[in-house]
Amino acid sequence: MRWQRPAFTPGTLPGSDPGISLAFNAYPAPTAAATPATTVILCAHALGMTKETFEPIIAALWANPAVARAVAAIYAFDARQQGASARLNVGRIPTDLTVHTDWKTNALDLLCLANHIHHTHDTENTITRIVGLGHSYGAVALTTAAVIHAARFAALLLCEPVLFTPEFFVQLTGNPAPFGDHMRQAAFVQTATRKKGIFANRDAAAREMRRKAFYAGFADESFELWLDHGFEEIELADDGNKQRQRVYALRCTPMTEASVFLGTGCTHPTFARLSELDIPTVVLTGSQSEWAAPIFAADGETGLVRDVVIANKVKRGKHYYVENASHMVAVEQPQAVANHMIELLASLPPLEAEAGARTHPQGHLPQHLVQSKL
């Protein structure tokens, strides 16, 4: 049976900073449940990906009758410098290495969408239960948002959250400082600056990217969605003949991606506060990921896989490996990720049992009043 994209309604909302806008898709449950569902899943993508790359996972979730009955909608958004959001924020996001991107902004933007979800789905008698699904950069955003505003989330599924500590930077650059000129020479920053971002057309982008090891393992549906929504046609001036030519370009430019990598030190405070998280949290690692090898995670934890350390620090954390997957597990093995989400949802207590323990998440705070504790 040919895969079909799940139905969705697109939308935009203000981000956490003045002038920033966020593009999101709301995927409603395919059939209305007999009892109105009050659980919503919120998805945050990896750096360089887009909200649409979650659609194979979403389709697999909607194919499960229990999920379709229990979940009212699934939301996915584009980080401010990626996908459709990048077009909305031209001129308002870093485009070189003169400044690093603060990773906490993605968490605060995500909380803006969480506020929107509550405004949309809460009723006089029910508070929507939000379960987060994040990958890499997006998994860090969800973790940070949960640390800032614990009442917003009932559970988290984190695919390879890239939380780092000073020990990691010692390995990477020989310097424990999370910021500074030395970070411009970090391997992942330099790799991003050398990344090709402009192609003659979509077919050329598909051919060249598919040949690279990083993209070779993407599921076909995920790869096609990324090509459609992670790129756009633009016009470039051809100085040779004074004409303009149409090309196919990454929406998150290589230099913008590099500025995000330059800010990886922003993850330190979140890592330091993982023990404060007291919600069911599942951490997934690709079995073939570079992060499946032991690294320096923190003092006294040498030799442990980073994601295992993260799961151990969270009060109700669990860790699993996903076979035949690299760091890009969510776009390589969407069915496996969906299966873990199905298990996580099934493990949550009935909403009636939860109601007495849960409090309303500070009403509906306007975005500019979201308080940060980091």
C-alpha positions in Angstrom: 0.0 0.0 0.0 1.4 3.4 -1.0 2.3 5.7 1.9 0.0 8.7 2.2 0.8 11.9 4.1 -1.5 12.4 7.1 -4.0 15.3 6.9 -3.0 18.5 8.6 -3.8 22.2 9.1 -0.9 24.6 8.7 -0.6 27.6 11.0 1.8 30.3 12.3 2.2 31.8 15.7 4.5 34.4 17.4 7.8 33.1 18.8 9.4 33.9 22.1 11.3 37.0 20.8 9.7 40.1 19.1 9.4 39.7 15.4 10.0 35.9 15.4 7.3 33.7 13.8 6.9 30.0 13.9 5.3 27.7 11.3 3.5 24.6 12.6 1.3 21.8 11.3 -1.6 20.4 13.4 -2.4 16.8 12.5 -5.9 16.0 13.9 -6.8 12.4 14.8 -8.2 10.6 11.7 -11.4 9.7 13.5 -13.3 11.3 16.3 -13.2 9.3 19.5 -16.4 8.4 21.3 -14.9 10.1 24.4 -13.0 13.4 23.5 -9.3 12.8 23.7 -7.3 15.1 25.9 -3.7 14.1 25.0 -1.7 15.9 22.4 1.8 15.0 21.0 4.2 17.9 20.3 7.1 17.2 17.9 10.4 19.1 17.7 12.8 18.2 14.8 16.6 17.8 14.5 18.8 20.5 13.2 18.5 20.8 9.5 15.2 18.8 9.3 11.6 20.1 9.2 8.3 19.5 10.8 7.1 17.4 7.8 9.9 14.8 8.4 7.8 13.6 11.4 4.9 12.6 9.1 6.0 8.9 8.6 6.0 8.6 12.4 2.6 10.4 12.6 1.1 8.1 10.0 2.3 5.1 11.9 0.8 6.5 15.1 -2.6 7.2 13.5 -2.6 3.6 12.2 -2.7 2.4 15.8 -6.4 2.4 16.9 -5.5 2.9 20.6 -3.5 6.1 19.7 -6.2 7.4 17.4 -8.7 7.1 20.3 -6.4 8.6 23.0 -4.7 11.4 21.1 -6.6 14.4 19.9 -3.9 15.8 17.6 -0.2 15.8 16.9 1.6 19.1 16.4 5.0 19.7 14.7 6.8 23.0 14.3 9.8 24.4 12.4 12.5 25.8 14.5 12.9 29.6 13.8 15.8 29.1 11.4 14.6 26.1 9.6 11.8 24.9 7.2 9.0 27.4 6.6 9.9 29.3 9.7 13.3 30.3 8.1 11.4 32.1 5.3 9.2 33.9 7.9 12.3 35.1 9.8 14.7 36.3 7.1 16.9 39.0 8.5 16.2 38.0 12.1 18.4 34.9 12.5 22.2 34.4 12.5 23.8 33.9 9.0 27.5 33.8 10.0 29.7 32.8 12.9 29.9 36.3 14.5 27.3 35.1 17.0 26.2 31.7 18.3 22.6 30.6 18.4 21.2 30.3 22.0 19.7 26.8 22.1 17.3 28.0 24.9 15.4 30.0 22.3 14.2 26.8 20.6 12.8 25.7 24.0 11.1 29.0 24.6 9.6 28.9 21.1 8.4 25.4 21.8 6.7 26.6 25.0 4.8 29.2 22.8 3.4 26.3 20.8 2.6 24.5 24.1 0.6 27.6 25.2 -1.2 27.5 21.8 -2.1 23.8 22.3 -3.6 24.6 25.7 -5.6 27.5 24.3 -6.9 25.3 21.5 -7.6 22.0 23.4 -8.3 22.8 27.0 -11.9 22.9 28.2 -13.5 24.2 31.4 -13.1 20.8 32.9 -10.0 19.3 31.3 -6.4 20.3 30.9 -4.6 18.9 27.8 -1.9 16.4 28.5 1.1 17.1 26.3 3.6 14.3 25.4 6.8 15.5 23.7 8.6 13.8 20.8 12.0 15.3 20.0 15.0 14.4 17.9 18.5 15.7 18.5 18.3 19.6 18.6 14.6 19.3 19.1 15.0 16.7 21.9 17.2 19.3 23.7 14.5 21.9 23.2 11.9 19.6 24.8 14.1 18.6 27.7 15.0 22.3 28.4 11.3 23.3 28.1 10.4 20.6 30.6 13.0 21.8 33.0 11.8 25.4 32.7 8.1 24.6 32.9 7.6 21.0 34.2 3.8 21.4 34.4 3.6 21.6 30.6 4.5 18.0 29.9 3.3 14.6 30.9 6.1 12.5 29.3 8.9 12.8 26.8 10.3 10.6 24.1 13.8 11.8 23.2 15.7 10.6 20.2 19.4 11.2 20.7 19.2 14.4 22.7 22.5 16.3 22.1 23.1 17.5 25.6 26.8 18.2 26.3 29.1 18.8 29.3 32.5 20.5 29.7 34.2 17.0 29.4 32.8 16.6 25.9 34.3 20.0 24.9 37.7 18.9 26.3 37.6 15.9 24.0 36.4 18.0 21.1 38.6 21.0 21.3 40.9 20.5 24.3 39.2 23.4 26.0 36.3 22.9 28.5 34.9 26.4 27.8 31.6 26.1 26.0 32.0 29.4 24.1 34.9 31.2 22.4 37.0 31.4 19.3 38.2 27.8 19.8 34.6 26.6 19.1 34.8 27.9 15.5 37.3 25.1 14.9 35.1 22.4 16.3 34.5 19.5 13.9 30.8 19.8 13.6 31.0 23.6 13.1 33.6 23.3 10.4 31.6 20.5 8.7 28.5 22.7 8.6 30.4 25.6 7.0 31.7 23.3 4.2 28.3 21.8 3.6 26.9 22.4 0.1 23.7 24.4 0.3 22.8 25.3 -3.3 22.0 22.9 -6.2 20.9 23.3 -9.8 17.4 21.8 -9.1 15.6 19.3 -6.8 16.9 16.2 -8.7 20.5 17.4 -8.4 20.0 17.9 -4.6 18.4 14.4 -4.3 21.3 12.8 -6.2 24.1 14.5 -4.3 22.6 14.3 -0.8 21.6 10.6 -1.2 25.2 9.7 -1.9 26.4 11.1 1.4 26.6 8.7 4.3 24.6 11.0 6.6 21.5 10.9 4.4 21.9 7.4 2.9 20.0 5.8 5.7 16.9 8.1 5.6 13.6 6.2 5.0 12.4 7.1 1.5 9.4 9.0 2.7 11.5 11.0 5.2 14.0 11.9 2.5 11.4 13.0 0.0 9.6 15.2 2.7 13.0 16.8 3.6 13.7 17.5 -0.1 10.3 19.1 -0.5 10.3 21.2 2.7 13.9 21.7 3.7 14.7 23.4 0.4 13.2 26.1 -1.7 13.7 27.6 -5.2 15.4 30.9 -5.1 16.9 33.3 -7.7 20.6 34.1 -7.7 22.4 36.7 -9.8 24.9 35.3 -12.3 27.7 37.9 -12.4 29.1 36.3 -15.5 26.2 37.2 -17.9 24.2 39.6 -15.7 21.2 37.2 -15.6 19.4 35.6 -12.7 19.1 31.9 -12.4 16.8 29.7 -10.4 18.4 27.2 -8.0 17.3 24.8 -5.3 18.7 25.9 -1.9 18.6 24.7 1.7 16.3 26.9 3.8 18.6 26.5 6.8 21.8 27.7 5.2 25.1 26.0 6.0 26.3 29.1 7.9 23.1 29.3 9.9 23.4 25.7 10.8 27.0 26.3 11.8 25.9 29.2 14.1 23.6 26.8 15.8 26.4 24.2 16.4 28.5 27.1 17.7 26.0 27.4 20.5 26.1 23.8 21.8 27.5 25.0 25.1 24.0 26.3 25.8 23.0 22.8 26.7 25.1 22.7 29.9 22.4 24.1 32.3 19.9 21.6 31.1 22.3 18.7 31.6 23.0 19.9 35.1 19.3 19.9 36.0 18.2 16.5 34.5 17.7 15.1 37.9 14.8 17.6 38.4 12.8 15.9 35.7 10.1 13.7 37.2 8.0 12.6 34.3 8.3 9.4 32.2 11.1 9.9 29.8 12.3 7.5 27.2 15.7 8.1 25.5 16.5 6.3 22.2 19.9 5.8 20.6 20.6 4.5 17.1 22.5 1.3 17.4 24.9 2.5 14.7 25.2 6.0 15.9 28.5 7.6 16.8 26.9 8.4 20.1 26.4 4.7 20.8 30.1 4.5 21.6 31.2 5.5 25.2 32.1 9.1 25.6 33.0 11.4 28.4 29.6 12.4 29.7 30.5 13.8 33.0 33.0 13.4 35.9 32.8 9.9 37.3 30.8 8.6 34.3 33.5 7.9 31.8 32.8 4.9 29.6 29.0 5.3 29.6 27.0 6.1 26.5 25.8 9.7 26.7 22.1 8.8 26.3 22.3 6.2 29.0 23.7 8.8 31.4 20.8 11.1 30.4 18.2 8.4 31.1 19.9 7.6 34.4 19.8 11.2 35.6 16.1 11.6 34.9 14.0 10.3 37.8 11.8 8.1 35.6 14.1 7.6 32.6 14.5 4.5 30.4 16.9 3.9 27.6 16.6 1.8 24.5 18.6 1.2 21.3 17.0 1.3 17.9 18.5 -1.2 15.5 19.8 -0.2 12.1 19.8 3.5 12.9 22.4 6.2 13.2 22.0 9.5 15.0 19.2 10.3 12.6 17.0 7.6 14.1 13.7 9.5 13.7 14.0 9.8 9.9 15.7 6.4 9.4 13.4 4.2 11.5 10.0 6.0 11.8 8.1 2.9 12.6 10.4 1.9 15.4 10.1 5.4 16.9 6.3 5.2 16.6 6.4 1.9 18.4 8.2 3.4 21.3 5.7 6.3 21.5 2.8 3.8 21.4 4.4 2.0 24.4 5.0 5.3 26.3 1.4 6.4 25.8 0.1 3.0 26.9 2.2 3.3 30.1 0.7 6.6 31.2 -2.0 6.5 33.9 -5.6 7.3 32.9 -6.2 11.0 32.8 -8.8 10.7 35.6 -6.1 9.2 37.9 -3.7 11.9 36.9 -6.1 14.8 37.5 -5.7 15.0 41.2 -1.9 15.2 40.9 -1.7 17.7 38.1 -2.1 21.5 38.4 -3.1 23.9 35.7 0.1 25.1 34.0 0.0 28.7 35.4 -3.1 29.5 33.4 -2.1 30.5 29.9 0.9 32.7 30.2 1.6 35.1 27.3 4.7 34.1 25.5 6.7 37.2 26.8 5.8 36.2 30.4 7.1 32.6 30.2 9.6 32.6 33.1 13.0 30.9 32.6 14.8 29.3 35.5 17.9 28.4 33.5 
